[in-house]
Amino acid sequence: MNVLVFISDALRADHLSCYGYERDTTPNIDEFAAEHTMYENAFTPSTWTRSVAPSILTGTYPSVHGVNTLDDFFTGNLPRWPEILRKNGYKTVGISAIGNVSSGIGFDHGFDQFVDLYKDGSLTSHRTESTAGDELLEHESGRVVFPTAGQVIDRFETEVLEQNDEEPFFTFLWTIDPHDPYQPPYGFEEYVDAEYDGPIDGTRESLRHASSEDDFQRLIDLYDSEIRYTDHAFRNLLNRLEHYGEFDDTMVIFAGDHGEAFGDHDGNVGHSHVPYEELMRVPIIVRYPDDQPKWKGDDKLVSLIDLMPTTLDYLGIDNPSEIDDDISGRSVLEQGRSTVYSETDYADVQNSFYAVRRQRLKYIKTESPNRGIQPYLQKLVDPEFMLQVLTNPVYFLHRRFGETSERLYDIQHDPKETENLVDSNDHTDDLREQLAEWRAKLEDIEFLGKTRDEQNELDEQTEEQLREMGYIE
């Protein structure tokens, strides 16, 4: 049996029509969800890509696999999903459109072949030529290719489907629609208002200028249009599986890695910050070809770290992990979880964010940076960073700094997380203690990654793409 994993970067669950969104953004994914298993309450273990991708591939939280910040590479010794399947006779292929999931950072380990598609000089990016309404949109530099989901699928066809290999395949596809820059391909600007005349054009630079209701709606319109394109591409992927006669014997996993914020809370835009629902809740939809799972995904919780162990269980392959399933993934074929967690430690000079999420309640703790004064001094002498700070100081100060705080929300009665109950709810102490105990368990796990001093530098193409995307200043 084949295994195909399709990850759509920065895809929040509540913007898919099958998850209740008012816009018909995902008619093809809706059809796929109706026929297979849609996990209604699925969550990410972190709120940014470089931490989430290793969690998917190892079934562990970031503190276990060691990829927490922008300086961390995926170099640990944990058993990886492709490595396990390769030892069981699978051809393993990874294809990624983003530098945060690349061979240079260590994601190629365990794959027979790993393609950093953004390095393909033969590709051109729609994001340097696309239109929104009647306005031509150009990316900041125009030098960097942001491969579309369609281009990722084209390469999957070339490297996997056309090869007609006898062994089953495990293919890991990482796409970046609808990650910013929000510039939908031509023909998919369905939700874009041509009458908008504000500062938002979907580029990374323009995000900092979003302040009005119209600005945030503009971002949402561009984002939803990219989701509509992703839906089209995913249908194309399924069609190609059918064309090559592989669909019936392929386990297909569709998921987002984290969500995206559009001023939902505190004026935040993008991701890698507070794990509110718009960032923490993601779509997970799975096609199980043969025996259907006992648990249908319709009540309890599931985490992205559960994908690997669930797949291994379904295939009848032993999971070599010996880590307690309270702090690692586990199979959810029989039942879901009562609790999931999230941790984000994006950069030395940015707050850290932790969350414990039950079916009804969520407790969030924000901790201010505690790494001494040196990281701040280094930033103050960086002219590019200071220019960005001066351009919009409120945006940067709000996003990067702040005092330690706590939040508690009753998701059942307050799904938008508007009323902080931390000082009035009887469960605050219980959840606070539960999160503290979970973090203590993580600290007891032997760290299996390498120190930052042992890591290689980013290659030029990866660094350039990540700079264009705002990950490097």
DRENDREN-803413 format. One line per 10 residues: number of its first residue (from 1); for each residue x, y, z of N, C-alpha, C. Coordinates in steps of 0.1 Angstrom, whole numbers, m for minus. Each point is the difference from the previous one (the first is absolute). Example, Ala and Ser with C-alpha at 12.3 -4.5 7.8 and 13.67 -1.06 7.14 Angstrom:
2
1	132:m57:78:m9:12:0:9:12:0 ~ m4:11:m7:9:11:0:m8:11:8 .
END
This chain:
473
1	8:m12:0:m8:12:0:9:13:0 ~ m3:9:m9:7:13:0:m5:9:11 ~ 9:10:3:m4:10:9:4:14:m6 ~ m10:8:m1:3:14:m6:m5:10:10 ~ 10:9:4:m3:10:10:1:14:m7 ~ m11:7:0:m1:13:m6:m2:11:11 ~ 10:8:2:0:11:10:m2:13:m7 ~ m10:8:4:m2:13:m5:4:10:11 ~ 10:7:m2:6:9:10:m9:12:3 ~ m1:3:13:m8:11:6:m15:m1:m3 .
11	m5:m12:0:m15:m2:m3:m7:m2:13 ~ m8:10:3:m8:m1:12:m13:m7:m3 ~ m5:m8:10:m11:m9:m3:m13:8:m2 ~ m2:11:7:m13:6:m1:m2:9:m13 ~ 10:m2:m10:m2:7:m13:m3:m11:m11 ~ m2:m12:4:m5:m10:m9:m15:m2:2 ~ m7:m1:m11:m15:m1:1:m4:m12:6 ~ 8:m11:m1:m4:m13:7:2:1:15 ~ 7:10:5:1:3:14:m9:11:5 ~ m9:4:m8:m11:10:4:2:14:m5 .
21	10:2:m9:2:14:m5:m12:4:m9 ~ m4:13:0:m11:4:m8:3:1:m14 ~ 12:2:m4:4:0:m14:2:m14:m5 ~ m3:m3:m13:2:m13:m6:14:m1:m5 ~ 9:0:9:15:1:m4:5:m14:m5 ~ m6:m11:5:6:m13:m3:m10:m10:m4 ~ m6:2:m12:m10:m10:m4:6:m14:m2 ~ 12:m1:m5:6:m13:m3:5:m7:13 ~ 6:8:9:4:m5:13:m12:m4:8 ~ m11:7:m2:m13:m3:7:m4:m14:m4 .
31	0:m3:m13:m4:m13:m5:9:m11:5 ~ 13:3:0:10:m10:6:m3:m2:14 ~ m3:10:8:m3:m1:14:m13:m8:3 ~ m10:2:m9:m13:m7:2:2:m15:m2 ~ 9:m4:m9:2:m14:m3:10:m7:9 ~ 7:8:8:11:m7:8:m1:5:14 ~ 11:1:7:0:3:15:5:14:2 ~ m9:9:4:4:14:3:1:1:15 ~ 12:4:5:2:2:14:m5:15:4 ~ m11:1:7:m6:13:1:7:9:10 .
41	8:m7:10:7:8:10:15:m4:m1 ~ 7:5:m10:14:m3:m2:9:12:3 ~ 11:m3:6:9:12:4:14:m3:m3 ~ 8:12:0:14:0:m3:8:0:13 ~ 12:m6:0:8:1:12:8:13:1 ~ 0:8:m10:7:13:0:m7:9:m10 ~ 4:13:0:m7:9:m9:9:5:m11 ~ 10:m7:m3:8:3:m12:7:m12:m6 ~ 3:1:m13:3:m12:m8:12:m8:4 ~ 11:7:3:13:m8:2:m1:m8:12 .
51	m8:3:10:m3:m8:12:m10:m11:m3 ~ m10:3:m8:m11:m9:m2:4:m12:m9 ~ 8:3:m11:4:m11:m9:7:m11:6 ~ 10:2:9:7:m11:7:m10:m7:9 ~ m10:7:6:m9:m6:9:m9:m10:m8 ~ m3:3:m13:m8:m9:m8:9:m12:m4 ~ 12:2:m3:9:m11:m5:5:m9:11 ~ 0:5:13:5:m8:11:m11:m4:10 ~ m12:7:m1:m10:m3:10:3:5:14 ~ 8:11:1:4:6:12:m2:15:1 .
61	0:5:12:m1:15:1:13:6:m2 ~ 0:14:m3:13:6:m3:11:m1:10 ~ m4:0:13:11:m1:10:7:m14:0 ~ m7:m10:m6:6:m13:m1:9:m1:m12 ~ m5:5:m12:8:m2:m12:10:12:m1 ~ m1:10:8:10:11:1:0:11:m10 ~ m11:0:m9:m1:11:m9:m10:10:5 ~ 5:10:7:m9:10:7:1:14:m7 ~ 12:4:m2:2:14:m5:6:1:m14 ~ 1:12:m5:6:2:m13:14:m5:m2 .
71	7:m2:11:14:m4:0:1:m15:0 ~ m11:m8:2:1:m14:2:m2:m8:m14 ~ 8:m10:m1:m1:m9:m12:m5:m13:4 ~ m6:m8:m9:m6:m12:3:11:m11:m2 ~ 8:m2:11:11:m9:m1:0:m11:11 ~ m10:m2:7:0:m9:11:m1:m15:m5 ~ 0:m9:10:1:m14:m3:m14:m8:2 ~ m10:8:1:m13:m7:2:m4:m8:m13 ~ m7:m11:2:m5:m7:m12:m10:9:m8 ~ 2:0:m13:m8:9:m9:m10:m9:m8 .
81	m11:6:m3:m11:m7:m8:6:m6:m13 ~ 7:8:m9:5:m6:m12:11:m11:3 ~ 8:2:10:10:m10:3:m6:m13:4 ~ m11:0:8:m7:m12:4:m6:m7:m12 ~ m7:8:m8:m6:m7:m12:10:m5:m10 ~ 11:7:m1:10:m5:m10:6:m13:5 ~ 1:m2:13:5:m13:5:m10:m11:m2 ~ m13:4:m3:m10:m9:m2:m4:m1:m15 ~ 9:3:m9:m2:m2:m14:m6:11:m8 ~ m1:12:6:m6:11:m8:11:9:m7 .
91	m4:5:m11:7:11:m7:m4:13:6 ~ 9:7:6:m3:12:7:4:13:m7 ~ m9:9:m3:3:12:m7:m6:12:7 ~ 7:10:2:m5:13:5:2:11:m10 ~ m10:9:m1:0:11:m9:m5:12:7 ~ 8:10:2:m3:12:8:1:13:m8 ~ m9:9:2:0:13:m6:6:11:9 ~ 4:m3:12:4:10:10:14:m4:6 ~ 8:10:2:13:m2:6:0:m5:14 ~ m11:3:8:m1:m5:14:m2:m15:0 .
101	m3:m6:m11:m1:m15:m1:9:m4:m11 ~ 13:m1:2:10:m2:m11:11:m9:4 ~ 7:m5:m10:11:m9:2:11:8:8 ~ 2:13:m3:11:7:7:m2:1:15 ~ m13:m1:5:m3:1:14:0:m14:6 ~ 0:m11:m8:1:m13:5:m12:m9:m3 ~ m9:5:m8:m13:m8:m3:2:m11:m9 ~ 11:m1:m7:2:m11:m10:3:m13:6 ~ 4:0:13:3:m13:6:m11:m10:0 ~ 2:m12:m5:m10:m10:0:m7:m1:m13 .
111	2:10:m9:m7:m1:m13:10:m5:m11 ~ m5:m8:m9:8:m4:m11:3:12:m9 ~ m9:9:0:1:12:m9:m7:11:7 ~ 7:12:1:m7:12:6:2:12:m10 ~ m10:6:m4:0:10:m10:m3:14:7 ~ 10:9:0:m2:14:4:m5:7:m13 ~ m13:0:m2:m5:5:m13:2:15:m2 ~ 1:8:10:3:14:m1:14:3:m6 ~ 8:m10:m1:14:1:m6:0:m3:m15 ~ m11:m4:m5:m1:m4:m14:0:13:m9 .
121	11:3:m6:1:12:m8:m9:0:m12 ~ m6:m11:m4:m9:0:m12:m14:4:3 ~ m3:2:13:m14:4:4:0:15:1 ~ m12:5:m3:m3:14:2:m11:1:11 ~ m1:11:7:m9:1:11:m12:8:m5 ~ m12:m5:2:m12:8:m3:m1:13:9 ~ 7:m1:11:0:11:10:7:12:m5 ~ 8:0:m11:6:12:m5:m8:5:m12 ~ m11:m7:m4:m7:4:m12:m15:0:2 ~ m5:m5:12:m15:m2:1:m7:13:2 .
131	m13:0:m2:m8:12:1:m10:m3:11 ~ m5:11:6:m11:0:9:m9:11:m4 ~ m12:m4:m5:m8:10:m7:7:5:m12 ~ 1:13:m2:7:5:m12:14:5:3 ~ 5:m2:12:13:5:5:11:m10:m2 ~ 10:3:m6:12:m9:m1:7:0:13 ~ 3:m13:5:6:m1:12:14:m6:m2 ~ 10:7:5:14:m5:m1:6:m2:14 ~ 7:m11:1:6:m3:13:12:9:2 ~ 4:2:13:10:10:4:12:m1:m9 .
141	6:m11:m3:12:m1:m8:m2:m6:m14 ~ m10:m9:m1:m2:m7:m12:11:m10:m3 ~ 10:m2:9:11:m9:m3:m3:m14:5 ~ m9:m2:10:m2:m12:6:m12:m8:m5 ~ 2:m12:m3:m12:m8:m4:m7:m6:11 ~ m14:2:0:m8:m6:10:m9:m11:m8 ~ 4:m12:0:m7:m10:m8:m15:m1:4 ~ m8:m2:m10:m14:m2:3:m3:m14:4 ~ m11:m3:5:m4:m14:3:m1:m8:m13 ~ m4:6:m11:0:m7:m12:14:m4:m5 .
151	10:8:3:13:m3:m4:6:m11:9 ~ m4:0:12:4:m11:9:m6:m14:m5 ~ m13:1:m4:m7:m12:m5:6:m5:m13 ~ 4:10:m9:7:m4:m12:13:m8:3 ~ 7:4:10:13:m7:3:m3:m13:6 ~ m11:m1:8:m4:m13:5:m3:m10:m11 ~ m7:5:m10:m3:m9:m11:13:m5:m7 ~ 9:10:m2:13:m4:m7:8:m9:8 ~ 2:2:13:9:m7:8:m6:m13:6 ~ m13:m1:0:m6:m12:7:m10:m7:m10 .
161	m10:7:m4:m11:m7:m8:6:m6:m13 ~ 8:8:m7:5:m4:m13:10:m11:0 ~ 6:m2:12:10:m10:2:m5:m14:0 ~ m13:m2:4:m6:m13:0:8:m10:7 ~ 5:3:12:9:m9:8:m9:m11:6 ~ 6:m11:2:m7:m11:6:m3:2:15 ~ 10:6:7:m3:2:14:m10:11:3 ~ m7:0:11:m9:10:4:7:13:2 ~ m6:12:m1:6:12:3:m5:7:12 ~ 9:7:7:m4:10:10:5:14:m5 .
171	m10:8:m3:4:14:m5:m5:11:9 ~ 9:9:3:m3:11:9:1:13:m7 ~ m12:6:m3:m1:12:m8:m3:12:9 ~ 9:10:m1:m2:12:9:m2:12:m10 ~ m12:5:0:m4:11:m8:m1:13:8 ~ 1:12:m7:0:12:8:m12:9:m4 ~ m9:m5:m8:m13:8:m1:m8:m5:12 ~ m5:9:8:m2:15:m1:9:8:9 ~ 13:m4:2:9:8:8:3:13:m7 ~ 3:10:8:3:13:m7:13:m1:m7 .
181	2:8:m11:m9:11:m4:m13:m5:m6 ~ m11:7:3:m13:m5:m4:m3:6:m14 ~ 4:m8:m10:m2:4:m14:m5:m12:m8 ~ m13:m2:0:m6:m11:m7:4:m1:m15 ~ 1:m12:m5:3:m1:m15:m11:6:m8 ~ 4:4:m12:m10:6:m9:m12:m10:m2 ~ m12:5:1:m12:m8:m2:m6:m4:13 ~ 7:2:12:m5:m4:13:m1:12:9 ~ m3:12:m5:m2:12:8:m15:2:4 ~ m7:m11:2:m15:0:1:m5:9:11 .
191	8:1:11:m5:8:11:6:14:1 ~ 8:3:m9:8:13:1:m9:11:m5 ~ m1:11:8:m8:12:m4:8:9:m8 ~ m3:2:m12:7:9:m9:m1:15:4 ~ m10:3:8:m2:14:5:9:4:12 ~ 6:m9:6:9:3:11:11:9:m4 ~ 3:11:8:11:9:m4:9:3:12 ~ 1:m10:9:9:2:11:14:m5:m2 ~ 8:m1:10:15:m3:m1:3:m15:m2 ~ m10:m9:2:2:m14:0:0:m6:m14 .
201	12:m5:m4:1:m7:m13:3:m15:1 ~ 1:m5:12:3:m14:2:15:m3:3 ~ 9:10:m3:14:m2:2:3:0:15 ~ 11:m6:4:4:0:14:1:14:6 ~ 6:9:m8:2:13:6:m14:7:3 ~ m10:m3:m9:m13:7:3:m7:m5:12 ~ 3:m12:5:m7:m5:11:2:9:12 ~ 11:7:2:3:8:11:m9:13:0 ~ m6:3:m11:m8:12:m1:m15:m3:2 ~ m4:m13:3:m14:m3:2:m5:6:13 .
211	m10:8:m1:m5:7:12:m15:1:1 ~ m6:2:m12:m15:2:0:m7:m13:m3 ~ m13:0:2:m8:m11:m4:1:m4:m14 ~ 0:10:m9:2:m2:m14:13:m7:m3 ~ 11:4:7:13:m6:m3:0:m15:4 ~ m6:m3:12:0:m14:4:m9:m8:m10 ~ m11:6:m4:m9:m7:m10:8:m3:m13 ~ 8:10:m4:8:m2:m12:9:m12:1 ~ 7:m1:12:8:m12:2:m7:m13:0 ~ m12:0:6:m8:m12:0:m5:m4:m14 .
221	m3:10:m8:m5:m2:m14:11:m7:m8 ~ 12:6:2:12:m6:m8:3:m14:5 ~ m1:m2:13:3:m13:7:m10:m10:m5 ~ m13:3:1:m10:m9:m4:1:m4:m15 ~ 4:10:m8:2:m3:m15:11:m10:m2 ~ 11:1:9:10:m10:m1:m4:m14:5 ~ m9:0:9:m6:m13:5:m8:m6:m12 ~ m7:8:m7:m8:m5:m11:9:m6:m11 ~ 11:6:m2:10:m6:m9:6:m13:6 ~ 3:m1:13:4:m12:6:m10:m11:m2 .
231	m12:3:2:m11:m10:m2:0:m5:m15 ~ 2:9:m9:1:m5:m14:12:m9:m2 ~ 11:4:6:12:m8:m2:m1:m14:6 ~ m7:0:12:m1:m13:7:m9:m10:m9 ~ m11:6:m6:m8:m8:m9:9:m6:m11 ~ 9:8:m5:8:m4:m11:10:m11:4 ~ 4:1:13:9:m11:6:m8:m13:0 ~ m12:0:5:m8:m12:0:m3:m6:m14 ~ m2:9:m9:m3:m4:m14:12:m7:m5 ~ 12:4:3:12:m6:m5:2:m14:6 .
241	m3:m1:13:1:m13:6:m9:m10:m7 ~ m12:5:m3:m10:m9:m7:5:m3:m14 ~ 6:10:m7:5:m2:m14:10:m11:0 ~ 9:0:10:11:m10:0:m4:m13:7 ~ m13:m1:4:m4:m12:6:4:m3:14 ~ 4:11:7:6:m1:14:m10:4:11 ~ m11:7:m4:m9:5:10:m6:m10:10 ~ m5:m11:m5:m6:m10:8:9:m6:11 ~ 13:0:m3:10:m6:9:9:11:7 ~ m6:12:1:8:10:7:m7:6:12 .
251	7:1:11:m5:7:12:4:15:m2 ~ m10:8:m1:2:15:m3:m3:8:13 ~ 10:8:4:m1:8:12:1:15:m5 ~ m11:7:3:0:15:m3:0:7:13 ~ 9:10:2:1:7:12:6:14:m2 ~ m3:9:10:7:13:1:10:m1:11 ~ 11:8:0:10:m2:10:m2:10:12 ~ m7:11:m3:m4:10:10:m9:9:m6 ~ m7:9:7:m9:9:m6:6:14:m3 ~ m8:10:m1:4:13:m4:m9:10:6 .
261	5:11:5:m8:11:7:m2:12:m9 ~ m11:6:1:m4:12:m7:m6:10:9 ~ 7:3:11:m5:10:9:m11:m6:9 ~ m1:m13:1:m10:m6:8:2:3:15 ~ 13:1:4:3:4:14:12:9:0 ~ m1:10:8:11:10:3:6:6:m13 ~ m7:m1:m11:5:6:m12:11:m8:m7 ~ 2:m13:5:10:m8:m6:m3:m5:m14 ~ 10:0:m8:m1:m5:m14:10:m11:m2 ~ m3:m10:m7:10:m11:m3:m1:m11:10 .
271	12:m5:4:1:m11:9:12:1:9 ~ 4:m11:6:11:m1:9:m1:8:13 ~ m13:2:4:m2:7:13:m11:m7:8 ~ m8:7:7:m10:m6:10:m8:m11:m6 ~ m1:m12:6:m8:m11:m6:m15:1:2 ~ m6:11:m4:m14:1:m1:m5:m10:m10 ~ m13:m2:0:m6:m11:m9:4:3:m15 ~ 1:12:m4:3:3:m14:13:m5:m4 ~ 9:m2:9:14:m5:m2:1:m15:3 ~ m7:m4:11:2:m13:6:m9:m11:m7 .
281	m11:4:m5:m9:m10:m5:2:m1:m15 ~ 2:m13:m5:4:m2:m14:m10:m11:m6 ~ m1:m1:m13:m7:m11:m6:8:m12:m1 ~ m5:m12:3:6:m13:m3:m12:m9:m6 ~ 2:m4:m12:m9:m9:m6:8:m12:m6 ~ m5:m12:3:8:m12:m4:m9:m10:m8 ~ 5:m5:m11:m6:m11:m7:7:m13:4 ~ m8:m8:7:5:m14:3:m6:m9:m11 ~ 9:m6:m8:m5:m8:m11:m9:m12:3 ~ 5:m7:10:m7:m13:3:m8:1:13 .
291	5:m6:11:m8:0:12:m1:14:6 ~ m12:4:3:m2:13:5:2:1:15 ~ 6:11:5:3:1:14:m13:0:9 ~ 2:m5:12:m12:m1:9:m4:14:4 ~ 10:9:3:m3:14:3:m1:8:m12 ~ m12:7:m2:m2:8:m12:4:14:1 ~ 7:4:11:5:14:0:m10:10:4 ~ m11:m3:6:m11:9:1:m3:5:14 ~ 9:m3:10:m3:5:13:13:5:7 ~ 9:m9:3:12:3:8:10:7:m9 .
301	12:1:5:10:8:m7:11:m8:m6 ~ 7:6:m10:12:m7:m6:10:10:m3 ~ 13:m4:0:11:9:m3:7:m5:m13 ~ 7:10:m6:8:m4:m12:11:m10:4 ~ 4:m1:13:10:m9:4:m5:m15:0 ~ m13:m1:m2:m7:m13:0:0:m6:m14 ~ 3:7:m10:m1:m5:m14:10:m12:m3 ~ 12:2:4:10:m11:m2:m4:m13:7 ~ m2:0:14:m4:m12:6:m13:m6:m4 ~ m10:8:m4:m12:m5:m5:2:m7:m13 .
311	8:6:m9:3:m7:m13:7:m13:2 ~ 10:0:9:7:m13:3:m9:m10:5 ~ m9:4:9:m10:m10:6:m9:m5:m11 ~ m4:8:m9:m9:m4:m11:7:m9:m10 ~ 13:2:m2:7:m9:m9:5:m12:7 ~ m1:m1:13:5:m12:7:15:0:2 ~ 6:12:1:14:2:1:3:4:15 ~ 10:m6:6:3:4:14:6:14:0 ~ m5:7:10:6:14:3:12:m2:9 ~ 12:4:m4:11:m1:9:1:10:11 .
321	m8:9:1:0:10:10:m2:m6:14 ~ 8:4:9:m2:m4:14:m4:11:10 ~ m5:11:m6:m3:12:8:m15:m1:4 ~ m2:3:12:m14:1:6:m9:7:m9 ~ m12:m6:m3:m9:7:m10:m7:12:6 ~ 2:4:12:m4:13:5:8:11:m5 ~ 12:m3:m4:9:10:m6:5:m3:m14 ~ m7:m10:m6:3:m3:m14:m13:m5:m6 ~ 1:m3:m13:m12:m4:m8:m4:m14:4 ~ m12:m3:m3:m5:m14:1:m11:m2:m10 .
331	m3:m13:m3:m10:m3:m9:m14:4:5 ~ m8:6:m10:m13:4:4:m11:m8:m9 ~ 4:m12:m4:m9:m8:m7:m12:m4:9 ~ 3:m3:13:m11:m4:9:m7:11:7 ~ 7:10:4:m6:12:7:9:12:m1 ~ m6:12:2:8:12:0:6:3:14 ~ 5:12:1:6:5:12:m10:9:8 ~ 3:0:13:m8:10:8:8:13:2 ~ 13:0:m3:8:12:1:11:0:m10 ~ 3:12:m5:11:3:m9:8:12:5 .
341	12:1:m5:9:11:5:6:8:m12 ~ 5:12:2:7:7:m10:11:8:7 ~ 12:1:m7:11:8:5:6:7:m11 ~ 3:13:1:6:8:m10:11:9:6 ~ 13:m2:m4:11:7:5:8:5:m13 ~ m6:9:m7:4:4:m14:14:6:0 ~ 3:9:9:13:8:m1:4:4:13 ~ 13:3:1:6:4:13:m6:13:6 ~ m4:8:m9:m6:13:5:m15:1:m2 ~ m6:m11:1:m15:0:m1:m6:m8:11 .
351	m12:3:4:m7:m8:11:m1:m14:m4 ~ m1:m9:10:m3:m14:m2:m14:m2:4 ~ m7:m10:m7:m14:m2:2:m3:m15:2 ~ m8:m3:10:m4:m13:4:m15:m1:1 ~ m5:m12:m3:m15:m2:2:m3:m14:3 ~ m10:m2:8:m6:m13:2:m14:1:m3 ~ m5:m9:m9:m14:1:m6:m7:m12:3 ~ m11:1:7:m10:m11:2:m12:2:m9 ~ m9:m8:1:m12:1:m9:m8:13:2 ~ 0:4:13:m7:12:3:9:12:3 .
361	10:m2:7:8:11:6:14:1:m7 ~ 5:12:m1:14:2:m4:7:10:9 ~ 12:m4:4:9:8:9:12:4:m8 ~ 3:13:m1:12:4:m7:9:8:9 ~ 13:m3:m1:10:8:8:10:6:m10 ~ 2:13:2:10:7:m8:11:4:10 ~ 12:m3:m4:12:4:8:9:9:m8 ~ 5:11:6:8:9:m6:14:m6:m2 ~ 8:5:m9:14:m5:m2:8:1:13 ~ 8:m10:2:8:m1:12:14:m5:m4 .
371	6:7:m9:13:m5:m5:11:11:2 ~ m2:9:9:10:10:2:m1:11:m10 ~ 9:10:0:m1:12:m8:7:m2:m14 ~ 9:m10:m1:8:m1:m12:m9:m1:m13 ~ m10:m9:m1:m8:0:m12:m6:13:m4 ~ m4:8:10:m6:13:m3:11:10:m6 ~ 12:m1:6:10:9:m5:4:m3:m14 ~ 0:m13:m4:3:m4:m13:m11:5:m10 ~ m12:0:4:m11:5:m9:1:15:m1 ~ 4:7:10:1:15:m1:10:5:m9 .
381	10:m8:m4:10:4:m9:m2:m5:m14 ~ m12:m7:m2:m3:m5:m13:m9:11:m7 ~ 6:6:m11:m7:12:m6:m14:m5:m6 ~ 0:m11:m7:m12:m5:m6:m11:m2:11 ~ 3:m6:11:m10:m2:11:m5:13:5 ~ 10:10:2:m4:13:6:m9:7:m10 ~ 3:m1:m13:m9:7:m10:m14:m5:1 ~ m1:m14:1:m14:m6:1:m7:4:13 ~ 8:1:11:m6:5:12:m5:14:m1 ~ 8:9:m6:m4:14:m1:m12:2:m9 .
391	m1:m9:m10:m11:0:m10:m13:m2:7 ~ m1:m9:9:m12:m3:8:3:m5:14 ~ 4:9:9:5:m4:13:m11:m8:8 ~ m12:4:m1:m11:m7:7:m1:m15:m4 ~ 1:m2:m13:m1:m14:m5:11:m8:6 ~ 13:5:0:11:m8:4:0:m2:16 ~ m2:11:7:0:m1:14:m11:m9:5 ~ m11:1:m6:m11:m9:5:2:m14:m4 ~ 6:m3:m11:2:m14:m4:12:m7:7 ~ 10:8:4:12:m6:5:2:1:15 .
401	m6:10:6:3:2:15:m13:0:8 ~ 2:m2:12:m12:1:9:3:m7:13 ~ m9:3:10:2:m6:13:m6:m14:0 ~ 4:m8:10:m6:m13:2:m15:1:2 ~ m8:m8:m6:m15:1:2:m6:m14:m1 ~ m13:0:4:m7:m13:0:m14:3:m6 ~ m6:m9:m7:m13:1:m5:m7:m14:1 ~ m13:1:3:m8:m12:1:m13:3:m7 ~ m4:m9:m10:m12:2:m8:m9:m12:1 ~ m13:2:1:m10:m11:m1:m4:0:m15 .
411	7:m9:m7:m2:m1:m15:m15:m4:m4 ~ m6:m7:9:m14:m5:m4:m9:12:0 ~ 1:10:10:m9:11:0:6:13:m6 ~ 13:m1:m2:7:12:m5:11:m4:m11 ~ m5:m5:m11:9:m6:m10:10:10:m6 ~ m4:13:0:9:11:m5:11:4:10 ~ m1:m6:12:10:3:11:1:16:3 ~ m12:5:4:m1:14:3:1:3:15 ~ m4:m9:8:m1:3:15:10:m9:7 ~ 10:7:6:10:m7:8:m5:m3:14 .
421	m1:m13:3:m6:m5:12:11:m4:10 ~ 12:4:m2:11:m6:8:m2:3:15 ~ m6:12:3:m1:4:14:m14:m4:6 ~ m8:m7:m8:m14:m2:5:m4:m15:m1 ~ 7:m8:m8:m4:m14:m3:7:m9:11 ~ m8:m10:4:4:m9:11:11:m10:m6 ~ 1:m1:m13:10:m9:m6:13:6:m3 ~ 2:12:3:13:7:m3:12:m7:6 ~ m1:m3:13:11:m6:7:3:m14:m5 ~ m10:m7:m4:1:m13:m5:8:0:m13 .
431	m4:9:m9:6:1:m13:14:5:1 ~ 2:10:8:13:5:2:10:m11:5 ~ m5:m8:9:9:m11:5:2:m10:m11 ~ m11:m3:m8:2:m10:m10:10:4:m10 ~ 0:13:m4:10:5:m10:14:m1:6 ~ 1:4:13:13:m1:6:6:m14:1 ~ m9:m10:3:4:m14:1:5:m5:m14 ~ m8:4:m10:4:m4:m14:13:6:m4 ~ 3:12:3:13:6:m3:11:m6:8 ~ m3:m4:12:11:m7:8:3:m14:m6 .
441	m10:m7:m6:3:m12:m6:8:2:m13 ~ m2:10:m7:8:3:m12:15:3:4 ~ 2:6:11:13:3:5:8:m12:4 ~ m8:m11:4:6:m12:4:5:m9:m11 ~ m6:3:m12:4:m8:m12:14:4:m4 ~ 8:m10:m3:14:3:m5:m1:7:m14 ~ 6:12:0:0:8:m13:8:m8:m10 ~ m7:m2:m12:7:m8:m10:5:8:m12 ~ m1:13:1:5:9:m11:14:4:2 ~ 6:7:m9:13:5:1:0:14:5 .
451	11:5:6:1:14:4:1:9:m12 ~ m4:12:2:1:10:m11:14:1:m6 ~ 10:m1:9:13:2:m5:5:m11:m10 ~ m7:m11:0:3:m11:m8:m7:0:m14 ~ m9:10:m1:m8:0:m12:7:8:m12 ~ m4:m4:m12:5:7:m12:m8:13:m2 ~ 6:8:m8:m7:13:m4:m10:m4:m11 ~ m10:9:m1:m10:m2:m11:6:3:m13 ~ m4:m8:m10:5:3:m14:m6:13:m5 ~ 6:6:m10:m4:13:m5:m15:0:m4 .
461	m4:m10:m8:m14:0:m5:m10:m1:11 ~ 3:m8:10:m10:m2:11:0:13:8 ~ 11:6:3:1:12:7:m8:11:m7 ~ 2:1:m13:m7:10:m8:m15:m1:1 ~ m5:m12:m2:m14:m2:1:m6:3:13 ~ 7:m5:11:m5:3:14:1:15:3 ~ 9:7:m6:1:15:3:m12:6:m7 ~ m3:m4:m12:m12:6:m7:m13:m3:7 ~ 0:m11:8:m12:m4:7:m1:6:14 ~ 10:7:4:1:7:13:5:m8:11 .
471	6:m12:m3:6:m8:11:14:5:4 ~ 6:6:m10:14:5:3:m1:15:m3 ~ 5:8:9:0:15:m1:13:5:m7 .
END
